Amino acid sequence: METIISIKPLLAILVSTVAAFFIMLTGEKRPNLRESWSVAAGVIKFLIVVSMVPVILEGKTIEYTLLHILPGIDIKFRANAFSILFALGASFLWILTTFYSIGYMRPIKAHSQTRFFVCFAIALTATMGVAFSANLFTMFIFYEGLTIITYPLVGHKEDAESLKGARKYAIYLLGAAKVFLIAAIILTYNLAGTLEFSNGGLFPAAVRAEHPVLLSIIFILFLFGFAKNAVMPLHGWLPAAMVAPTPVSALLHAVAVVKTGVFTTLTVIFYVFGIGLLKELGVNVVAIFFASFTIVMASVIALSRDNLKARLAFSTISQLSYIILGAALLTPSGIIGGVSHITMHAFAKITLFFCAGSLYISSHKTEISQLSGIGKKMPWTMTAFAIGTLSMIGVPSVGGFISKWNLVIGSLEAKNIMVLAVLLASTLLNTAYFAPIVFKAFFEKEHIEKGRHEHHEDIKENPFMVVPLCLTAAATIILGLYPDFIISLAKEVIK
């Protein structure tokens, strides 16, 4: 595979850091200019990533080494099909999330908006750093940086509940990294002599033959060390983080944090161990078991939640494990399904969180039981929500169907009936906890309490919020009808 030396991956990473500096400089006095820096940086970042696509589609990779530290340990960046797929989604959705954040934060007159947008920008720097990391050392730096910079976002409200949620968020993610992830990286370096990602894995043949048990342990350490993937039982940080403002929830669940978790986990599968070694060790069954358990249990818990963001949070926990499950099947269709679900889920789930925020700002409703008849007053929001739910369920013509169909085919290729049963059961559960929300919004009459309507007559949708959620809903349909580009990038991963 031909490698091209270019600074573009580093530029894509640094753009939002530069924007953070200007956001901080502008401050609260000029909010329009302050948010313009975020929008401009998002557009520039996206265009830089797009400019690398033609090279990647030619089967080439792009690399840039910033600093050499020790043999096999560098701060180095690489763009390949897998990283470009992740980076395209994150950079594009950041643009929409910025507009959405303006529409969310201003009406409620949220405090510390400058800090909010600064942290948001740096979080995208960390996300891109993970996406374009060429080795475990570089990835670890940006992975941990993302946890630290999103901590003030989770605790943004600064009340007792927010600070408690932020503490739990940090303890889970930093704790898992310290207990499991650092150990896995040190063991990997000692055995392989390098942390550089490699197609087919980085462990030499002699190590594979001599240390099968130790390699299996290392894989399990990675699986739980990258706790942002929310595999049970290390999932508790994600519902706790729902105390954050809705734009942050959208960032956590669709753009950055959780997608970084599954991206790093899949990077370990493809470029640290390799499909061949995992088949030899048979340790992929551990990932299959925990992912399957997470898919079903998180869906069951979602059924019991009346709070809309809480239900969406457990839905995210379930959907993330589709990605890990697909890769752990180690079959071509399973891998394509898992990799493509990163994008398909991102657009659908950010739509749902955008809708949750729109509901809160316009009607101050947070519970599903309060949404009877809301679809008549907020038709754009709830139509977009319906489209997002169709993708989550996996209905044909929307993005989620494409990835879930490949996952089903992958389970058949692996001849794993248990996984097929999990996928079918989770589809029924997804329908059970999403369909009632849409039905309640469009087909139930408004409740009347003490002579007053449950919903206020002056409810109006906020254009700054409605436009982004309509665009992401439209993108969800487009991805379902025209998935070839996403699938082509996913196929490059297994070459």
For each residue, the residues with C-beta under 8 A, 3 or more apart:
1: 59 60 61 199
2: 59 60 61
3: 60 61 62 63
4: 55 60 61 62 63
5: 62 63 64
6: 9 52 62 63 64
7: 10 11 64
8: 11 12 48 51 52 62 64 79
9: 6 12 13 52 62 63 64 77 78 79 132
10: 7 13 14 64 66 77 132
11: 7 8 14 15 48
12: 8 9 15 45 48 49 52 87 91 128 132
13: 9 10 16 17 77 125 128 129 132
14: 10 11 17 18 125
15: 11 12 18 19 41 44 45 48 125
16: 13 19 20 41 42 45 94 121 122 124 125 128
17: 13 14 20 21 121 122 125
18: 14 15 21 22 41
19: 15 16 22 23 37 38 40 41 121
20: 16 17 23 24 117 118 121 122 125
21: 17 18 24 25
22: 18 19 25 26 37
23: 19 20 26 34 37 38 114 117 118 121
24: 20 21 27 114 118
25: 21 22
26: 22 23 29 30 33 34 37 114
27: 24 30 34 114
28: 31 34 113 114
29: 26
30: 26 27 33 34
31: 28 34 35 106 113
32: 35 36
33: 26 30 36 37
34: 23 26 27 28 30 31 37 38 113 114 117
35: 31 32 38 39 98 101 102 117
36: 32 33 39 40
37: 19 22 23 26 33 34 40 41 117 121
38: 19 23 34 35 41 42 98 117 120 121
39: 35 36 42 43 95 98 99
40: 19 36 37 43 44
41: 15 16 18 19 37 38 44 45 121
42: 16 38 39 45 46 91 94 95 98 124
43: 39 40 46 47 95
44: 15 40 41 47 48
45: 12 15 16 41 42 48 49 91 94 124 128
46: 42 43 49 50 88 91 92 94 95
47: 43 44 50 51
48: 8 11 12 15 44 45 51 52
49: 12 45 46 52 53 84 87 88 91
50: 46 47 53 88
51: 8 47 48 54
52: 6 8 9 12 48 49 55 56 62 79 84
53: 49 50 56 57 84 88
54: 51 57 58
55: 4 52 58 60 62 79
56: 52 53 59 60 61 62 79 80 81 84 489 492
57: 53 54 488 492
58: 54 55
59: 1 2 56 492 495
60: 1 2 3 4 55 56
61: 1 2 3 4 56 78 79 80
62: 3 4 5 6 8 9 52 55 56 78 79
63: 3 4 5 6 9 76 77 78 79 134
64: 5 6 7 8 9 10 76 77 78
65: 68 74 75 76 77 134
66: 10 74 75 76 77
67: 74 75
68: 65 74
69: 73 74 75 137
70: 73
71: 193 194
72: 135 189 192 193 194 195 196
73: 69 70 135 137 189 194 195
74: 65 66 67 68 69 134 135 137 138 196
75: 65 66 67 69 137 138 141
76: 63 64 65 66 133 134 135 138 196
77: 9 10 13 63 64 65 66 129 132 133 134 138
78: 9 61 62 63 64 83 132 133 134 197
79: 8 9 52 55 56 61 62 63 83 84 87 132
80: 56 61 83 84 492
81: 56 84 85 489 490 492 493
82: 85 86 263 266 267 270 339 489 492 493
83: 78 79 80 86 87 131 132
84: 49 52 53 56 79 80 81 87 88 489
85: 81 82 88 89 339 342 343 486 489 490
86: 82 83 89 90 131 259 263 342
87: 12 49 79 83 84 90 91 128 131 132
88: 46 49 50 53 84 85 91 92 343
89: 85 86 92 93 255 259 342 343 346 347
90: 86 87 93 94 124 127 128 131 255 256 259 346
91: 12 42 45 46 49 87 88 94 95 124 128
92: 46 88 89 95 96
93: 89 90 96 97 254 255 346 347 350 472
94: 16 42 45 46 90 91 97 98 124 255
95: 39 42 43 46 91 92 98 99
96: 92 93 99 100 350 468 471 472
97: 93 94 100 101 120 247 250 251 255 350 468
98: 35 38 39 42 94 95 101 102 117 120
99: 39 95 96 102 103 464 467 468
100: 96 97 103 104 247 250 354 357 464 465 468 469
101: 35 97 98 104 105 116 117 120 247
102: 35 98 99 105 106 464
103: 99 100 106 107 361 462 463 464 465 468
104: 100 101 107 108 110 245 246 247 357 361 464 465
105: 101 102 108 110 113 116 245 247
106: 31 102 103 109 110 113 464
107: 103 104 361 462
108: 104 105 361
109: 106
110: 104 105 106 113 116 156 245
111: 158
112: 115 116 156
113: 28 31 34 105 106 110 116 117
114: 23 24 26 27 28 34 117 118
115: 112 118 119 152 156
116: 101 105 110 112 113 119 120 153 156 245
117: 20 23 34 35 37 38 98 101 113 114 120 121
118: 20 23 24 114 115 121 122
119: 115 116 122 123 149 150 152 153
120: 38 97 98 101 116 117 123 124 153 247 251
121: 16 17 19 20 23 37 38 41 117 118 124 125
122: 16 17 20 118 119 125 126 145 149
123: 119 120 126 127 146 149 150 153 251 256
124: 16 42 45 90 91 94 120 121 127 128 255 256
125: 13 14 15 16 17 20 121 122 128 129 142
126: 122 123 129 130 142 143 145 146 149 256 260
127: 90 123 124 130 131 142 146 255 256 259 260
128: 12 13 16 45 87 90 91 124 125 131 132
129: 13 77 125 126 132 133 138 139 141 142 145
130: 126 127 133 139 142 143 146 260 263 264
131: 83 86 87 90 127 128 263
132: 9 10 12 13 77 78 79 83 87 128 129
133: 76 77 78 129 130 136 138 139 142 197 267
134: 63 65 74 76 77 78 138 196 197
135: 72 73 74 76 138 139 194 195 196 197
136: 133 139 140 185 188 189 195 197 272
137: 69 73 74 75 140 141 185 195
138: 74 75 76 77 129 133 134 135 141 142
139: 129 130 133 135 136 142 143 264 267
140: 136 137 143 144 177 181 182 185
141: 75 129 137 138 144 145
142: 125 126 127 129 130 133 138 139 145 146
143: 126 130 139 140 146 147 177 226 228 260 264
144: 140 141 147 148 174 177
145: 122 126 129 141 142 148 149
146: 123 126 127 130 142 143 149 150 228 256 257 260
147: 143 144 150 151 170 173 174 177 228
148: 144 145 151
149: 119 122 123 126 145 146 152 153
150: 119 123 146 147 153 154 169 248 251 252 256 257
151: 147 148 154 155 166 169 170
152: 115 119 149 155 156 166
153: 116 119 120 123 149 150 156 244 245 248 251
154: 150 151 162 165 166 169 241 243 244 248 252
155: 151 152 158 162 163 165 166 167 243 244
156: 110 112 115 116 152 153 162 244 245 248
157: 161 162 243 244 245
158: 111 155 162 163
159: 162 163
160: 163 164
161: 157 164 165 243
162: 154 155 156 157 158 159 165 166 243 244
163: 155 158 159 160 166 167
164: 160 161 167 168 240 243
165: 154 155 161 162 168 169 240 241 242 243 244
166: 151 152 154 155 162 163 169 170 241 243
167: 155 163 164 170 171
168: 164 165 171 172 236 237 240 241
169: 150 151 154 165 166 172 173 237 240 241
170: 147 151 166 167 173 174
171: 167 168 174 175 237
172: 168 169 175 176 227 234 236 237 240
173: 147 169 170 176 177 227 228 237
174: 144 147 170 171 177 178
175: 171 172 178 179
176: 172 173 179 180 181 224 225 226 227 234
177: 140 143 144 147 173 174 180 181 182 225 227
178: 174 175 181 182
179: 175 176 182 183 225
180: 176 177 183 184 221 222 224 225 227
181: 140 176 177 178 184 185 221 222 225 226
182: 140 177 178 179 185 186 225
183: 179 180 186 187 221 225
184: 180 181 187 188 218 221 222 225
185: 136 137 140 181 182 188 189 195
186: 182 183 189 190
187: 183 184 190 191 214 217 218 221
188: 136 184 185 191 192 195 202 203 218 272
189: 72 73 136 185 186 192 193 194 195
190: 186 187 193
191: 187 188 203 207 211 214 215 218
192: 72 188 189 195 202 203 204 207
193: 71 72 189 190 204
194: 71 72 73 135 189 202
195: 72 73 135 136 137 185 188 189 192 202
196: 72 74 76 134 135 202
197: 78 133 134 135 136 202 267 271 272
198: 201 202 271 274
199: 1 270 271 274
200: 274 275 276
201: 198 271 272 273 274 276 277
202: 188 192 194 195 196 197 198 271 272
203: 188 191 192 207 208 215 272 273 277
204: 192 193 207 208
205: 208 209
206: 209 210
207: 191 192 203 204 210 211 215
208: 203 204 205 211 212 215 277 280
209: 205 206 212
210: 206 207
211: 191 207 208 214 215
212: 208 209 215 216 280 281
213: 216 217
214: 187 191 211 217 218
215: 191 203 207 208 211 212 218 219 273 277 281 283
216: 212 213 219 220 281 283 286
217: 187 213 214 220 221
218: 184 187 188 191 214 215 221 222
219: 215 216 222 223 268 273 278 281 283 286 287
220: 216 217 223 224 283 286
221: 180 181 183 184 187 217 218 224 225
222: 180 181 184 218 219 225 226 265 268 272
223: 219 220 226 229 231 265 268 286 287 290
224: 176 180 220 221 227 231 234
225: 176 177 179 180 181 182 183 184 221 222
226: 143 176 181 222 223 229 261 264 265 268
227: 172 173 176 177 180 224 230 231 234 237 261
228: 143 146 147 173 257 258 260 261 262 264
229: 223 226 258 261 262 264 265 320 321 324
230: 227 234 235 237 238 258 261 294 316 317 320 321
231: 223 224 227 234 235 290 291 294 320 321 324
232: 235 290 293 294 297 298 317
233: 236
234: 172 176 224 227 230 231 237
235: 230 231 232 238 239 294 298 317
236: 168 172 233 239 240
237: 168 169 171 172 173 227 230 234 240 241
238: 230 235 241 242 252 253 258 313 316 317
239: 235 236 242 310 313 314 317
240: 164 165 168 169 172 236 237 243
241: 154 165 166 168 169 237 238 244 248 249 252 313
242: 165 238 239 249 309 310 313
243: 154 155 157 161 162 164 165 166 240
244: 153 154 155 156 157 162 165 241 248 249 252
245: 104 105 110 116 153 156 157 248 249 357
246: 104 249 250 309 353 354 356 357 360
247: 97 100 101 104 105 120 250 251 357
248: 150 153 154 156 241 244 245 251 252
249: 241 242 244 245 246 252 253 309 312 313 353 356 357
250: 97 100 246 247 253 254 255 350 353 354 357
251: 97 120 123 150 153 247 248 254 255 256 257
252: 150 154 238 241 244 248 249 256 257 258
253: 238 249 250 257 258 312 313 316 349 350 353
254: 93 250 251 258 259 345 346 347 349 350 353
255: 89 90 93 94 97 124 127 250 251 259 346 350
256: 90 123 124 126 127 146 150 251 252 259 260
257: 146 150 228 251 252 253 260 261
258: 228 229 230 238 252 253 254 261 262 316 320
259: 86 89 90 127 254 255 256 262 263 342 346
260: 126 127 130 143 146 228 256 257 263 264
261: 226 227 228 229 230 257 258 264 265 320
262: 228 229 258 259 265 266 320 323 324 342
263: 82 86 130 131 259 260 266 267 342
264: 130 139 143 226 228 229 260 261 267 268
265: 222 223 226 229 261 262 268 269 324 327
266: 82 262 263 269 270 323 324 327 338 339
267: 82 133 139 197 263 264 270 271 272
268: 219 222 223 226 264 265 271 272 273
269: 265 266 272 273 275 278 284 287 327 328
270: 82 199 266 267 274 275 327 493
271: 197 198 199 201 202 267 268 274
272: 136 188 197 201 202 203 222 267 268 269
273: 201 203 215 219 268 269 277 278 281
274: 198 199 200 201 270 271 277 278
275: 200 269 270 278 279 330 335 494
276: 200 201 279 280
277: 201 203 208 215 273 274 280 281
278: 219 269 273 274 275 281 282 283 284 328 330
279: 275 276 282 284 330
280: 208 212 276 277
281: 212 215 216 219 273 277 278 284
282: 278 279 285
283: 215 216 219 220 278 286 287
284: 269 278 279 281 287 288 328 329 330
285: 282 288 289 328
286: 216 219 220 223 283 289 290
287: 219 223 269 283 284 290 291 324 325 327 328
288: 284 285 291 292 325 328 329 416 419
289: 285 286 292 293
290: 223 231 232 286 287 293 294 321
291: 231 287 288 294 295 321 322 324 325 328
292: 288 289 295 296 321 325 418 419 422
293: 232 289 290 296 297
294: 230 231 232 235 290 291 297 298 317 318 320 321
295: 291 292 298 299 318 321 322 325 422 423 426
296: 292 293 299 300 318 422 425 426 429
297: 232 293 294 300 301
298: 232 235 294 295 301 302 314 315 317 318 321
299: 295 296 302 303 314 315 318 426 429 430 433
300: 296 297 303 304 429
301: 297 298 304 305 314
302: 298 299 305 311 314 315 318 429 433
303: 299 300 429 432 433
304: 300 301
305: 301 302 310 311 314
306: 310 311 367 368 369
307: 310 311 366 367 368
308: 311 312 356 359 365 366 367 368 371 437
309: 242 246 249 312 313 353 356 366
310: 239 242 305 306 307 313 314
311: 302 305 306 307 308 314 315 368 433 437
312: 249 253 308 309 315 316 349 352 353 356
313: 238 239 241 242 249 253 309 310 316 317
314: 239 298 299 301 302 305 310 311 317 318
315: 298 299 302 311 312 318 319 349 352 392 430 433 434
316: 230 238 253 258 312 313 319 320 349
317: 230 232 235 238 239 294 298 313 314 320 321
318: 294 295 296 298 299 302 314 315 321 322 426 429 430
319: 315 316 322 323 341 345 349 392
320: 229 230 231 258 261 262 294 316 317 323 324 345
321: 229 230 231 290 291 292 294 295 298 317 318 324 325
322: 291 295 318 319 325 326 337 338 341 345 403 404 407 423 426
323: 262 266 319 320 326 327 338 339 341 342 345
324: 229 231 262 265 266 287 291 320 321 327 328 338
325: 287 288 291 292 295 321 322 328 329 334 338 407 419 422
326: 322 323 329 334 335 336 337 338 339 341 403 406 407 410
327: 265 266 269 270 287 323 324 330 334 335 338 339
328: 269 278 284 285 287 288 291 324 325 334 338
329: 284 288 325 326 334 335 338 407 410 411 413 414 416 419
330: 275 278 279 284 327 334 335 414
331: 334 335 410 413 414
332: 335 336 410 413 494
333: 336 337 406 407 409 410 413
334: 325 326 327 328 329 330 331 337 338 406 407 409 410 411 413 414
335: 275 326 327 329 330 331 332 338 339 410 490 493 494
336: 326 332 333 339 340 406 410 487 490 491 493 494
337: 322 326 333 334 340 341 403 404 405 406 407 408 409 410
338: 266 322 323 324 325 326 327 328 329 334 335 341 342 403 407 410
339: 82 85 266 323 326 327 335 336 342 489 490 493
340: 336 337 343 344 402 403 406 483 486 487 490
341: 319 322 323 326 337 338 344 345 400 403 404 407
342: 85 86 89 259 262 263 323 338 339 345 346
343: 85 88 89 340 346 347 399 479 486
344: 340 341 347 348 391 399 400 402 403 476 479 486
345: 254 319 320 322 323 341 342 348 349 391 392 400 403
346: 89 90 93 254 255 259 342 343 349 350
347: 89 93 254 343 344 350 351 391 399 472 475 476 479
348: 344 345 351 352 387 388 391 392 398 399 400 472 476
349: 253 254 312 315 316 319 345 346 352 353 388 392
350: 93 96 97 250 253 254 255 346 347 353 354 472
351: 347 348 354 355 384 385 387 388 469 472 473 476
352: 312 315 348 349 355 356 385 388 389 392
353: 246 249 250 253 254 309 312 349 350 356 357
354: 100 246 250 350 351 357 358 384 465 468 469 472
355: 351 352 358 359 381 382 384 385 388 469
356: 246 249 308 309 312 352 353 359 360
357: 100 104 245 246 247 249 250 353 354 360 361 465
358: 354 355 361 362 378 381 461 462 465 466 469
359: 308 355 356 362 363 365 366 371 374 378 381
360: 246 356 357 363 364 365 366
361: 103 104 107 108 357 358 364 462 465
362: 358 359 378 381 459 460 461 462
363: 359 360 374 377 378 455 456 459
364: 360 361
365: 308 359 360 370 371 374 455
366: 307 308 309 359 360 370
367: 306 307 308 370 371
368: 306 307 308 311 371 436 437 440
369: 306 372
370: 365 366 367 374 454
371: 308 359 365 367 368 374 437 440 441
372: 369 440 441 444 445 446 447 454
373: 376 377 441 444 445 446 454 455
374: 359 363 365 370 371 377 378 382 441 455 459
375: 378 379 382 383 438 441 442
376: 373 379 442
377: 363 373 374 455 459
378: 358 359 362 363 374 375 381 382 459 461
379: 375 376 382 383
380: 383 384 461 466 469 470
381: 355 358 359 362 378 384 385 461 465 466 469
382: 355 374 375 378 379 385 386 438 441 442
383: 375 379 380 386 387 473
384: 351 354 355 380 381 387 388 469 470 472 473
385: 351 352 355 381 382 388 389 437 438 441
386: 382 383 389 390 438 442
387: 348 351 383 384 390 391 398 473 476 477
388: 348 349 351 352 355 384 385 391 392 472 473 476
389: 352 385 386 392 393 434 435 437 438
390: 386 387 393 395 398 400
391: 344 345 347 348 387 388 394 395 398 399 400 401 476 480
392: 315 319 345 348 349 352 388 389 400 430 434
393: 389 390 400 427 430 431 434 435
394: 391 400 401 404 405 427 430
395: 390 391 398 400 401
396: 401 480
397: 401 477 480 481
398: 348 387 390 391 395 401 476 477 479 480
399: 343 344 347 348 391 402 403 475 476 477 479 480 483
400: 341 344 345 348 390 391 392 393 394 395 403 404 476 480
401: 391 394 395 396 397 398 404 405 480
402: 340 344 399 405 406 479 480 483 486 487
403: 322 326 337 338 340 341 344 345 399 400 406 407
404: 322 337 341 394 400 401 407 408 423 427
405: 337 394 401 402 408 409
406: 326 333 334 336 337 340 402 403 409 410
407: 322 325 326 329 333 334 337 338 341 403 404 410 411 423
408: 337 404 405 411 412 420 423
409: 333 334 337 405 406 412 413
410: 326 329 331 332 333 334 335 336 337 338 406 407 413 414
411: 329 334 407 408 414 416 417 419 420 423
412: 408 409 415 420
413: 329 331 332 333 334 409 410
414: 329 330 331 334 410 411 419
415: 412
416: 288 329 411 419 420
417: 411 420 421
418: 292 421 422
419: 288 292 325 329 411 414 416 422 423
420: 408 411 412 416 417 423 424
421: 417 418 424 425
422: 292 295 296 325 418 419 425 426
423: 295 322 404 407 408 411 419 420 426 427
424: 420 421 427 428
425: 296 421 422 428 429
426: 295 296 299 318 322 422 423 429 430
427: 393 394 404 423 424 430 431
428: 424 425 431 432
429: 296 299 300 302 303 318 425 426 432 433
430: 299 315 318 392 393 394 426 427 433 434
431: 393 427 428 434 435
432: 303 428 429 435 436
433: 299 302 303 311 315 429 430 436 437
434: 315 389 392 393 430 431 437 438
435: 389 393 431 432 438 439
436: 368 432 433 439 440
437: 308 311 368 371 385 389 433 434 440 441
438: 375 382 385 386 389 434 435 441 442
439: 435 436 442 443 444
440: 368 371 372 436 437 443 444
441: 371 372 373 374 375 382 385 437 438 444
442: 375 376 382 386 438 439
443: 439 440
444: 372 373 439 440 441
445: 372 373
446: 372 373 453 454 455
447: 372 453 454
448: 451 452 453 454
449: 452 454
450:
451: 448
452: 448 449
453: 446 447 448 456 457
454: 370 372 373 446 447 448 449
455: 363 365 373 374 377 446 459
456: 363 453 459
457: 453
458:
459: 362 363 374 377 378 455 456
460: 362
461: 358 362 378 380 381 465 466
462: 103 107 358 361 362 465 466
463: 103 466 467
464: 99 100 102 103 104 106 467 468
465: 100 103 104 354 357 358 361 381 461 462 468 469
466: 358 380 381 461 462 463 469 470
467: 99 463 464 470 471
468: 96 97 99 100 103 354 464 465 471 472
469: 100 351 354 355 358 380 381 384 465 466 472 473
470: 380 384 466 467 473 474
471: 96 467 468 474 475
472: 93 96 347 348 350 351 354 384 388 468 469 475 476
473: 351 383 384 387 388 469 470 476 477
474: 470 471 477 478
475: 347 399 471 472 478 479
476: 344 347 348 351 387 388 391 398 399 400 472 473 479 480
477: 387 397 398 399 473 474 480 481
478: 474 475 481 482
479: 343 344 347 398 399 402 475 476 482 483 486
480: 391 396 397 398 399 400 401 402 476 477 483
481: 397 477 478
482: 478 479 485
483: 340 399 402 479 480 486 487
484: 487 488
485: 482 488 489
486: 85 340 343 344 402 479 483 489 490
487: 336 340 402 483 484 490 491
488: 57 484 485 491 492
489: 56 81 82 84 85 339 485 486 492 493
490: 81 85 335 336 339 340 486 487 493 494
491: 336 487 488 494 495
492: 56 57 59 80 81 82 488 489 495
493: 81 82 270 335 336 339 489 490
494: 275 332 335 336 490 491
495: 59 491 492
